Amino acid sequence: MDLTALMQEALVLAAEAAEAGEVPIGAVVADATGTIVGRGRNARQSGDPLGHAEIYAIREAAAAIGDWRLIGTTMVVTLEPCAMCAGAIVNARIDRVVFGALDPKAGFCGSLGNLVQDSRLNHRVELVPEFMAEESAELLQQFFRRLRAR
């Protein structure tokens, strides 16, 4: 599985989110062969409080696979998932999460907590943190710089 190519696709989705005025976060879900089965980008500003990239990618992957259980899949996302998304990842039975930048204010895959690897839950997720973190962080930093300049 080519994690670099998957992260590059997530970065493209994040850039699209930024162009739409959304926080630049992108996510993809790939099956065991590395084929992307779900894509998502942030869309909260459009009025969806659950409009996180991970949620959209999970929904699209479940529709493509035809099952809510995304066993054998990998999610690649530009920013460490929050508590809501971490819970959705566990509930969808995603096997592995690869993420870019750490999120010290809301991340729940190691920063503030680690919901996806909590031994009390019935499913635990393999984590690959800070993969292409610089590229992911740069998109976020540019977005917030432009926002503050307005």
Helices and strands as residue ranges (DSSP letters): H 3-19, E 26-30, E 36-41, G 44-46, H 53-65, E 74-79, H 83-91, E 96-101, G 115-117, E 126-128, H 133-149
